[in-house]
């Protein structure tokens, strides 16, 4: 398990320009575009300037996308290339295999979070109000989206199937979760739909960790995220146990 975790961690460290520098640049571009689009005319949101409100949403969105990519790319590439057997043959239990993949996703998520949080602090002068809570949400986001990446890669047998899951499930969940706006401005129906989106609670928790304000109660958010995470990881564990769509 330690070897698998090390392999998954070294996969993203060896290409840090793509996995750490690129997310920082992307987050910077988002902030730059919104700063140029709204300038100083945008009213404060939740009592803070709009860029300070926007920054934690971008941070968490980038974190979960990288956690998903770390696990999903590792498994789908191995399946397509036919070397997934190298992971299946060692005497690893389903739990150990799951933990090994999630360790890599968590390491990448935490590294991306630290890099972007530092960039946000230097760029707009806003540092986390509750850094420990922010890291807790980052870790939980890594577990949830890392697990979703494992489930998606197990189910998919081709790159285009994996791309469809990313484009039609993961990306909408990320963008329609209050990343760029407060849910208070939404009509009641869309507010209800948003509160069924677990990514909303990740974004909301990260925002509380950064600015000390949120749309939903923090305790409620933690319970919802924990419930969805247990469901997703339970599904992954069962599929790894049975070899579903993994064994040649």
LOBADREN-704493 format. One record per residue (C-alpha): residue in one letter; x, y, z. Coordinates in nm, 3 decimals, m for minus. Each point is the difference from the previous one (the first is absolute). Layout:
<pts>
<resn = a	px = X	py = Y	pz = Z> $
...
</pts>
This chain:
<pts>
<resn = x	px = 0.000	py = 0.000	pz = 0.000> $
<resn = x	px = 0.285	py = 0.236	pz = 0.082> $
<resn = x	px = 0.158	py = m0.076	pz = m0.338> $
<resn = x	px = m0.327	py = 0.068	pz = m0.183> $
<resn = x	px = m0.046	py = 0.325	pz = 0.190> $
<resn = x	px = 0.358	py = 0.103	pz = m0.083> $
<resn = x	px = m0.053	py = m0.082	pz = m0.369> $
<resn = x	px = m0.319	py = 0.206	pz = m0.014> $
<resn = x	px = 0.172	py = 0.291	pz = 0.175> $
<resn = x	px = 0.309	py = m0.009	pz = m0.221> $
<resn = x	px = m0.222	py = m0.002	pz = m0.310> $
<resn = x	px = m0.105	py = 0.360	pz = 0.058> $
<resn = x	px = 0.323	py = 0.121	pz = 0.160> $
<resn = x	px = 0.202	py = m0.107	pz = m0.304> $
<resn = x	px = m0.211	py = 0.230	pz = m0.221> $
<resn = x	px = m0.044	py = 0.284	pz = 0.251> $
<resn = x	px = m0.018	py = 0.258	pz = m0.278> $
<resn = x	px = m0.326	py = m0.159	pz = m0.112> $
<resn = x	px = m0.143	py = m0.103	pz = 0.337> $
<resn = x	px = 0.104	py = 0.287	pz = 0.230> $
<resn = x	px = 0.107	py = 0.299	pz = m0.211> $
<resn = x	px = m0.281	py = m0.028	pz = m0.255> $
<resn = x	px = m0.281	py = 0.007	pz = 0.263> $
<resn = x	px = 0.159	py = 0.309	pz = 0.155> $
<resn = x	px = 0.007	py = 0.175	pz = m0.337> $
<resn = x	px = m0.360	py = m0.105	pz = m0.073> $
<resn = x	px = m0.119	py = 0.133	pz = 0.335> $
<resn = x	px = 0.188	py = 0.324	pz = m0.064> $
<resn = x	px = m0.165	py = 0.035	pz = m0.341> $
<resn = x	px = m0.346	py = m0.046	pz = 0.152> $
<resn = x	px = 0.068	py = 0.274	pz = 0.257> $
<resn = x	px = 0.149	py = 0.229	pz = m0.265> $
<resn = x	px = m0.295	py = m0.040	pz = m0.238> $
<resn = x	px = m0.257	py = 0.068	pz = 0.273> $
<resn = x	px = 0.201	py = 0.293	pz = 0.132> $
<resn = x	px = 0.013	py = 0.156	pz = m0.348> $
<resn = x	px = m0.366	py = m0.079	pz = m0.070> $
<resn = x	px = m0.141	py = 0.148	pz = 0.321> $
<resn = x	px = 0.278	py = 0.233	pz = 0.108> $
<resn = x	px = m0.092	py = 0.195	pz = 0.311> $
<resn = x	px = m0.368	py = 0.024	pz = m0.090> $
<resn = x	px = m0.098	py = m0.340	pz = 0.144> $
<resn = x	px = m0.165	py = 0.030	pz = 0.338> $
<resn = x	px = 0.146	py = m0.195	pz = 0.293> $
<resn = x	px = m0.133	py = m0.353	pz = 0.052> $
<resn = x	px = m0.037	py = m0.144	pz = 0.351> $
<resn = x	px = 0.167	py = 0.313	pz = 0.131> $
<resn = x	px = 0.325	py = m0.040	pz = m0.197> $
<resn = x	px = 0.119	py = 0.123	pz = m0.342> $
<resn = x	px = m0.118	py = m0.215	pz = m0.288> $
<resn = x	px = 0.349	py = m0.133	pz = m0.078> $
<resn = x	px = 0.043	py = m0.113	pz = 0.360> $
<resn = x	px = m0.340	py = m0.174	pz = m0.027> $
<resn = x	px = 0.094	py = m0.157	pz = m0.334> $
<resn = x	px = 0.349	py = m0.124	pz = 0.094> $
<resn = x	px = m0.094	py = m0.292	pz = 0.231> $
<resn = x	px = m0.250	py = m0.133	pz = m0.254> $
<resn = x	px = 0.268	py = m0.004	pz = m0.268> $
<resn = x	px = 0.242	py = m0.162	pz = 0.244> $
<resn = x	px = m0.237	py = m0.285	pz = 0.087> $
<resn = x	px = m0.115	py = m0.046	pz = m0.360> $
<resn = x	px = 0.362	py = m0.041	pz = m0.110> $
<resn = x	px = 0.076	py = m0.233	pz = 0.291> $
<resn = x	px = m0.285	py = m0.242	pz = m0.071> $
<resn = x	px = 0.066	py = m0.004	pz = m0.374> $
<resn = x	px = 0.363	py = m0.095	pz = 0.068> $
<resn = x	px = m0.098	py = m0.270	pz = 0.252> $
<resn = x	px = m0.241	py = m0.149	pz = m0.254> $
<resn = x	px = 0.261	py = 0.015	pz = m0.275> $
<resn = x	px = 0.269	py = m0.168	pz = 0.210> $
<resn = x	px = m0.194	py = m0.321	pz = 0.067> $
<resn = x	px = m0.200	py = m0.018	pz = m0.322> $
<resn = x	px = 0.298	py = 0.053	pz = m0.232> $
<resn = x	px = 0.213	py = m0.258	pz = 0.180> $
<resn = x	px = m0.259	py = m0.277	pz = m0.027> $
<resn = x	px = m0.137	py = 0.074	pz = m0.347> $
<resn = x	px = 0.348	py = 0.025	pz = m0.152> $
<resn = x	px = 0.096	py = m0.332	pz = 0.159> $
<resn = x	px = m0.320	py = m0.162	pz = m0.130> $
<resn = x	px = 0.041	py = 0.132	pz = m0.354> $
<resn = x	px = 0.369	py = m0.093	pz = m0.015> $
<resn = x	px = m0.072	py = m0.344	pz = 0.147> $
<resn = x	px = 0.236	py = 0.030	pz = 0.299> $
<resn = x	px = m0.271	py = 0.024	pz = 0.266> $
<resn = x	px = 0.099	py = m0.357	pz = 0.081> $
<resn = x	px = 0.315	py = 0.141	pz = 0.163> $
<resn = x	px = m0.225	py = 0.158	pz = 0.263> $
<resn = x	px = m0.239	py = m0.295	pz = 0.030> $
<resn = x	px = 0.264	py = m0.274	pz = 0.045> $
<resn = x	px = 0.170	py = 0.117	pz = 0.324> $
<resn = x	px = m0.159	py = m0.132	pz = 0.322> $
<resn = x	px = m0.190	py = 0.320	pz = 0.074> $
<resn = x	px = m0.343	py = m0.007	pz = 0.161> $
<resn = x	px = m0.275	py = 0.218	pz = m0.152> $
<resn = x	px = 0.040	py = 0.242	pz = 0.290> $
<resn = x	px = 0.376	py = 0.026	pz = m0.050> $
<resn = x	px = m0.041	py = 0.061	pz = m0.373> $
<resn = x	px = m0.261	py = 0.266	pz = 0.066> $
<resn = x	px = 0.216	py = 0.165	pz = 0.267> $
<resn = x	px = 0.304	py = 0.000	pz = m0.227> $
<resn = x	px = m0.180	py = 0.181	pz = m0.280> $
<resn = x	px = m0.163	py = 0.245	pz = 0.240> $
<resn = x	px = 0.335	py = 0.080	pz = 0.160> $
<resn = x	px = 0.128	py = 0.131	pz = m0.332> $
<resn = x	px = m0.318	py = 0.201	pz = m0.061> $
<resn = x	px = 0.015	py = 0.148	pz = 0.351> $
<resn = x	px = 0.366	py = 0.095	pz = m0.032> $
<resn = x	px = m0.065	py = 0.174	pz = m0.331> $
<resn = x	px = m0.309	py = 0.178	pz = 0.134> $
<resn = x	px = 0.183	py = 0.128	pz = 0.308> $
<resn = x	px = 0.298	py = 0.115	pz = m0.207> $
<resn = x	px = m0.224	py = 0.185	pz = m0.246> $
<resn = x	px = m0.195	py = 0.158	pz = 0.287> $
<resn = x	px = 0.316	py = 0.128	pz = 0.169> $
<resn = x	px = 0.138	py = 0.141	pz = m0.326> $
<resn = x	px = m0.324	py = 0.177	pz = m0.094> $
<resn = x	px = m0.068	py = 0.128	pz = 0.354> $
<resn = x	px = 0.349	py = 0.151	pz = 0.005> $
<resn = x	px = m0.058	py = 0.152	pz = m0.344> $
<resn = x	px = m0.334	py = 0.149	pz = 0.111> $
<resn = x	px = 0.157	py = 0.147	pz = 0.311> $
<resn = x	px = 0.282	py = 0.162	pz = m0.195> $
<resn = x	px = m0.226	py = 0.120	pz = m0.283> $
<resn = x	px = m0.297	py = 0.149	pz = 0.188> $
<resn = x	px = 0.133	py = 0.007	pz = 0.356> $
<resn = x	px = m0.267	py = m0.232	pz = 0.139> $
<resn = x	px = 0.123	py = m0.290	pz = 0.214> $
<resn = x	px = m0.213	py = m0.287	pz = 0.144> $
<resn = x	px = m0.207	py = 0.095	pz = 0.302> $
<resn = x	px = m0.018	py = m0.365	pz = 0.114> $
<resn = x	px = 0.292	py = m0.183	pz = m0.165> $
<resn = x	px = m0.050	py = m0.330	pz = 0.187> $
<resn = x	px = m0.366	py = m0.020	pz = m0.100> $
<resn = x	px = 0.096	py = 0.089	pz = m0.357> $
<resn = x	px = 0.245	py = m0.291	pz = m0.012> $
<resn = x	px = m0.265	py = m0.234	pz = 0.144> $
<resn = x	px = m0.235	py = 0.091	pz = m0.283> $
<resn = x	px = 0.279	py = m0.038	pz = m0.254> $
<resn = x	px = 0.075	py = m0.349	pz = 0.133> $
<resn = x	px = m0.368	py = m0.098	pz = m0.004> $
<resn = x	px = m0.033	py = 0.135	pz = m0.352> $
<resn = x	px = 0.300	py = m0.210	pz = m0.103> $
<resn = x	px = m0.158	py = m0.313	pz = 0.146> $
<resn = x	px = m0.338	py = 0.062	pz = m0.165> $
<resn = x	px = 0.124	py = 0.098	pz = m0.346> $
<resn = x	px = 0.293	py = m0.241	pz = 0.015> $
<resn = x	px = m0.249	py = m0.277	pz = 0.070> $
<resn = x	px = m0.226	py = 0.123	pz = m0.278> $
<resn = x	px = 0.302	py = m0.007	pz = m0.232> $
<resn = x	px = 0.069	py = m0.363	pz = 0.095> $
<resn = x	px = m0.365	py = m0.095	pz = m0.059> $
<resn = x	px = m0.008	py = 0.181	pz = m0.335> $
<resn = x	px = 0.324	py = m0.159	pz = m0.119> $
<resn = x	px = m0.113	py = m0.348	pz = 0.105> $
<resn = x	px = m0.326	py = 0.043	pz = m0.190> $
<resn = x	px = 0.159	py = 0.152	pz = m0.313> $
<resn = x	px = 0.188	py = m0.218	pz = m0.245> $
<resn = x	px = 0.103	py = 0.272	pz = m0.246> $
<resn = x	px = 0.130	py = 0.354	pz = 0.018> $
<resn = x	px = m0.313	py = 0.143	pz = m0.163> $
<resn = x	px = m0.217	py = m0.159	pz = 0.269> $
<resn = x	px = 0.223	py = 0.157	pz = 0.264> $
<resn = x	px = m0.021	py = 0.336	pz = m0.177> $
<resn = x	px = m0.380	py = m0.023	pz = m0.006> $
<resn = x	px = m0.013	py = m0.056	pz = 0.376> $
<resn = x	px = 0.233	py = 0.295	pz = 0.056> $
<resn = x	px = m0.185	py = 0.237	pz = m0.233> $
<resn = x	px = m0.358	py = m0.091	pz = 0.089> $
<resn = x	px = 0.027	py = m0.082	pz = 0.372> $
<resn = x	px = 0.311	py = 0.135	pz = 0.170> $
<resn = x	px = 0.023	py = 0.339	pz = m0.177> $
<resn = x	px = m0.370	py = 0.092	pz = 0.046> $
<resn = x	px = 0.015	py = m0.103	pz = 0.367> $
<resn = x	px = 0.300	py = 0.231	pz = 0.043> $
<resn = x	px = m0.134	py = 0.304	pz = m0.186> $
<resn = x	px = m0.360	py = m0.020	pz = 0.127> $
<resn = x	px = 0.092	py = m0.009	pz = 0.367> $
<resn = x	px = 0.026	py = 0.363	pz = 0.102> $
<resn = x	px = 0.358	py = 0.040	pz = m0.118> $
<resn = x	px = m0.063	py = 0.338	pz = m0.161> $
<resn = x	px = m0.311	py = 0.116	pz = 0.186> $
<resn = x	px = m0.188	py = m0.023	pz = 0.327> $
<resn = x	px = m0.295	py = m0.237	pz = m0.008> $
<resn = x	px = m0.214	py = 0.273	pz = 0.161> $
<resn = x	px = m0.042	py = 0.157	pz = m0.347> $
<resn = x	px = m0.150	py = m0.319	pz = m0.147> $
<resn = x	px = m0.374	py = m0.070	pz = m0.034> $
<resn = x	px = m0.136	py = m0.240	pz = 0.267> $
<resn = x	px = m0.004	py = m0.303	pz = m0.235> $
<resn = x	px = 0.363	py = 0.043	pz = m0.097> $
<resn = x	px = 0.097	py = 0.059	pz = 0.361> $
<resn = x	px = m0.153	py = m0.337	pz = 0.087> $
<resn = x	px = 0.178	py = m0.173	pz = m0.290> $
<resn = x	px = 0.331	py = 0.160	pz = 0.099> $
<resn = x	px = m0.035	py = m0.128	pz = 0.356> $
<resn = x	px = m0.018	py = m0.354	pz = m0.138> $
<resn = x	px = 0.340	py = 0.050	pz = m0.162> $
<resn = x	px = 0.276	py = m0.122	pz = 0.235> $
<resn = x	px = 0.256	py = 0.222	pz = m0.175> $
<resn = x	px = m0.200	py = 0.302	pz = 0.119> $
<resn = x	px = 0.085	py = m0.090	pz = 0.359> $
<resn = x	px = 0.369	py = m0.038	pz = m0.089> $
<resn = x	px = 0.002	py = 0.345	pz = m0.161> $
<resn = x	px = m0.199	py = 0.145	pz = 0.289> $
<resn = x	px = 0.231	py = m0.154	pz = 0.260> $
<resn = x	px = 0.309	py = 0.127	pz = m0.179> $
<resn = x	px = m0.157	py = 0.346	pz = m0.011> $
<resn = x	px = m0.060	py = m0.011	pz = 0.375> $
<resn = x	px = 0.361	py = m0.108	pz = 0.050> $
<resn = x	px = 0.121	py = 0.296	pz = m0.206> $
<resn = x	px = m0.235	py = 0.286	pz = 0.091> $
<resn = x	px = m0.191	py = m0.128	pz = 0.305> $
<resn = x	px = m0.343	py = 0.010	pz = m0.169> $
<resn = x	px = m0.212	py = m0.263	pz = m0.175> $
<resn = x	px = m0.343	py = m0.060	pz = m0.156> $
<resn = x	px = m0.079	py = m0.319	pz = 0.195> $
<resn = x	px = 0.076	py = m0.115	pz = 0.357> $
<resn = x	px = 0.347	py = m0.151	pz = 0.021> $
<resn = x	px = m0.118	py = m0.299	pz = 0.204> $
<resn = x	px = m0.263	py = m0.085	pz = m0.259> $
<resn = x	px = 0.258	py = 0.025	pz = m0.276> $
<resn = x	px = 0.241	py = m0.235	pz = 0.175> $
<resn = x	px = m0.273	py = m0.261	pz = 0.049> $
<resn = x	px = m0.113	py = 0.017	pz = m0.364> $
<resn = x	px = 0.356	py = m0.030	pz = m0.131> $
<resn = x	px = 0.075	py = m0.289	pz = 0.236> $
<resn = x	px = m0.315	py = m0.184	pz = m0.112> $
<resn = x	px = 0.074	py = 0.039	pz = m0.372> $
<resn = x	px = 0.365	py = m0.096	pz = 0.057> $
<resn = x	px = m0.095	py = m0.321	pz = 0.180> $
<resn = x	px = m0.241	py = m0.092	pz = m0.281> $
<resn = x	px = 0.257	py = 0.062	pz = m0.275> $
<resn = x	px = 0.286	py = m0.175	pz = 0.182> $
<resn = x	px = m0.226	py = m0.292	pz = 0.088> $
<resn = x	px = m0.084	py = m0.040	pz = m0.368> $
<resn = x	px = 0.370	py = 0.016	pz = m0.093> $
<resn = x	px = 0.089	py = m0.258	pz = 0.266> $
<resn = x	px = m0.268	py = m0.239	pz = m0.126> $
<resn = x	px = 0.110	py = 0.035	pz = m0.362> $
<resn = x	px = 0.363	py = m0.057	pz = 0.093> $
<resn = x	px = m0.102	py = m0.301	pz = 0.208> $
<resn = x	px = m0.195	py = m0.162	pz = m0.285> $
<resn = x	px = 0.235	py = 0.108	pz = m0.279> $
<resn = x	px = m0.288	py = 0.173	pz = m0.179> $
<resn = x	px = 0.119	py = 0.118	pz = m0.346> $
<resn = x	px = 0.360	py = m0.027	pz = 0.120> $
<resn = x	px = 0.103	py = m0.356	pz = m0.066> $
<resn = x	px = 0.101	py = m0.078	pz = m0.362> $
</pts>
